[in-house]
Each structure stands twice: as structure tokens, then as C-alpha cells.
Amino acid sequence: MQGESFYWAHRRSNQMSDKPIYVTQPFLPPLEEFTGYLEQIWKNKTLTNGGPFHQQLEKALCDYLGVEHIALFNNGTIALITALQALKIKGEVITTPYSFVATAHSLLWNGIEPVFVDIDPKTLNLDPSKIEAAITSKTTAIMPVHCYGHPCDVEAIQKIAQRHNLKVIYDAAHAFGVQCDCGSVLKHGDLSVLSFHATKVFNTFEGGAIVCPDAKTKHHIDQLKNFGFVDEITVDVAGINGKMSEINAAFGLLQLNHIGAALGKRKRIDELYRSLLKGVKGIRCLENAGEKVANYSYFPILIEEDYPFTRDELYQILKDHNIFSRRYFYPLISEFPMYKSLYSANPNNLLCALNASKRVLCLPIFPDLNGDEIKKIVSKINFGRKS
Ligand SMILES: Cc1ncc(COP(=O)(O)O)c(C=O)c1O
């Protein structure tokens, strides 16, 4: 760390001249392309309950993602809650503290105790070598997260699950379109849950999905997301309303027409960041975690000891220059009040997660971010030097 004055000089070096750059900006296709879909909805007057666009989107997503069965949802959180219900998960579930809070909340909403296990310092995903020590007689499942769309060590997790007869539900909210050696990463585990929230690489404004291994499981999940109705007069499980509406499904179909171009732009942004940040002392970019096809959903950097500012100082400097990065994931989930008294929330057992949480900064990445904006962001990280 250099002197206070260096920090203040760097902060004062700009006075909010340019337009703000946010960490993300939702991708929206041209408005006129959506009107045809709306006209269809107005014509057939089916607004929800598995209408034609809902059915088309399920099919189109299976084709695009290379999976067999998908159940659409109104958001990823309800999809996570429903996935746990579908597999009748109880007791304790092993999960990561380094994620968005909905991962653990979905467990609490099912009366399940989250058991936090530390992450791998390289991938920032759940560390499989630490899972077995956390298994007790109450453990019924593992809920790992493909953080930033970087695949977990799915083989190692599967072996542990088999050895201990545990279910695996992946929180794959970040992993739309990600492929590893054996195809879609979404095919691993018993179920994988996606989010189509506005901030995600593929968005339906709000939305989500469960990737199911077979038609029977999908049928059961479809029932659960529709209050438990079997037919007009029969309800045989206490379901919820998790249905995606026709407007959201139609928008998803339109988004799919543009997804290739959007992901291509993200890839180029990722490449430009990496080439410009190469050699900036104290800044570490996350490496590939085994993905064959990435989705470039986030651009996290880690601020190391030899960088002249702390992570929070850099966050503030960027903010002073109208650049709004985000500290995903800080604080850790295990630090929130409803979790911090849990035995597994003890920070001494979560040292890698704590370290990453203290050092990480997610830089802006979205399809319309242009080269000049990226150069500006990097020049601020690199103390105003031109790239
Ligand atoms: C890792 C993770 N899990 C779950 C969710 C919840 O998804 P949703 O916002 O669609 O409910 C999100 C993001 O929003 C997320 O980032």
C-alpha cells in the first residue's frame, strides 16, 4: 500500500465527466422485433399456464443448450426451491458461501440447514476435497454453484455424492450455454437450475428453469410449479406458483435469435480485458476452469497484495470515474445475519472464500460495452496510464 495522498490524488483525477458504465446492462433486441409476439398473445389470449410460447421456448432451449428436458419458471429462486422439493431434500445440504444469497435462501425456505464448505482458490467453486469432512448423518445433498459460469469439478462431486448416497442440485444460474468436455455442464447432477434474470447472459426479464434428466421428473416438477394440480379437480402435492408467463417466454424466444451475437461480443470483451490487464501488477484474472465453451457472464478480477490499493479503494476510484464495478461475492452468504451463527459459518473454515470475497471485483461486461470504454476502465485500474 502506498501513501494516503497517492490514493486521494488518483480519486481526484476525474470529475464525473463521462456517462456511467454499469457492471452490466441487459441485452434487449430491437423493440419492433417483439411486437409480432405480442400481437400473437393478444390474438390467442393465452397469457400463462404453459401456452404456445412457453412450449416453444422449452423446446428451443433444449435444442440450444443440448439437454433433454427443461421446466421453465418465473425466476431462478423459485426454481431452486422447487428443485429441492422435487427431490424431497431435508436435513443438511452442503453448499458454498461464495454465491448470491438466493442459493442458501432456497435451503432455508425448505427448512434445510446449509452447511458451508470452503472454495477452491483457483476456480472459486466449492472445493471437492473439503466436502467429505462436512458430511454428517443428516446430509442429504450437495448444492454447488458454477460460479461466474466456470464449471465445478463435476466428476469429483459426483463421486462423493455416489459414495455417500447424496443428491446433487447445481445452482447453474450463471452457467447458461457453458459446455465442458462431455457437452452441456447442465447435464450433471440430479438437477440443474438456471436463472434468466435481467442481469444474466440470457434473460427473459425475470425467469428461470430446471434442467431435468427425464420426462417423469419434468412432469413432476411441472406439477409442483402449478400448485400441485394433476388435473382440473385433483391436487396431490403442495405445489407453488412457479409458472413463466407467455410474455416472458415469447421474449425468451426472441432473445434466442440474438444469443450467438451477444455471446460473441462478450467473448471479445473478455479477450480485450485480458490482453489489456496482462502485466498490470497485482491484478489477477480468473483462469479457465475446464470449460470448452464459456459464456463470459462476468469479468471478475482479484486484487492481490502487490497492487497499490485495496479492493475497496479501487472500487471507489472506479466509482469516482463513473464506473460501477460490483463486489460479487462480498459479503459471503455465511456472514449474513440468518447464517452467521451456524457452526459451518465459522470464518476459520472458510479462509479461501473470505480471501476471494475481500479481493474480488467484477468489472463491467455486457454486449454493448465498447472498446474505448474497456480501455478507459483498464486505464483507471492501471493508474491512469493509457493502454
Ligand atoms: C448464483 C445465483 N443463484 C440464484 C440466483 C437467483 O436467480 P433469480 O434472480 O432468477 O431468482 C442468482 C441471481 O439472480 C444467482 O446469481
The ligand as an SDF file (V2000), in Angstrom:
LIG
                    3D

 16 16  0  0  0  0  0  0  0  0999 V2000
  -25.8920  -17.9030   -8.1580 C   0  0  0  0  0  0  0  0  0  0  0  0
  -27.3190  -17.4310   -8.2160 C   0  0  0  0  0  0  0  0  0  0  0  0
  -28.2840  -18.2310   -7.7430 N   0  0  0  0  0  0  0  0  0  0  0  0
  -29.5810  -17.8760   -7.7830 C   0  0  0  0  0  0  0  0  0  0  0  0
  -29.9640  -16.6700   -8.3240 C   0  0  0  0  0  0  0  0  0  0  0  0
  -31.4140  -16.2980   -8.2770 C   0  0  0  0  0  0  0  0  0  0  0  0
  -31.9750  -16.1820   -9.5370 O   0  0  0  0  0  0  0  0  0  0  0  0
  -33.2600  -15.2320   -9.7610 P   0  0  0  0  0  0  0  0  0  0  0  0
  -32.8070  -13.8280   -9.6280 O   0  0  0  0  0  0  0  0  0  0  0  0
  -33.6800  -15.5750  -11.1700 O   0  0  0  0  0  0  0  0  0  0  0  0
  -34.2700  -15.6050   -8.7550 O   0  0  0  0  0  0  0  0  0  0  0  0
  -28.9830  -15.8010   -8.8380 C   0  0  0  0  0  0  0  0  0  0  0  0
  -29.2580  -14.4920   -9.4480 C   0  0  0  0  0  0  0  0  0  0  0  0
  -30.0670  -13.7680   -9.5050 O   0  0  0  0  0  0  0  0  0  0  0  0
  -27.6350  -16.1860   -8.7690 C   0  0  0  0  0  0  0  0  0  0  0  0
  -26.6640  -15.3700   -9.2230 O   0  0  0  0  0  0  0  0  0  0  0  0
  1  2  1  0
  2  3  1  0
  2 15  2  0
  3  4  2  0
  4  5  1  0
  5  6  1  0
  5 12  2  0
  6  7  1  0
  7  8  1  0
  8  9  2  0
  8 10  1  0
  8 11  1  0
 12 13  1  0
 12 15  1  0
 13 14  2  0
 15 16  1  0
M  END
$$$$
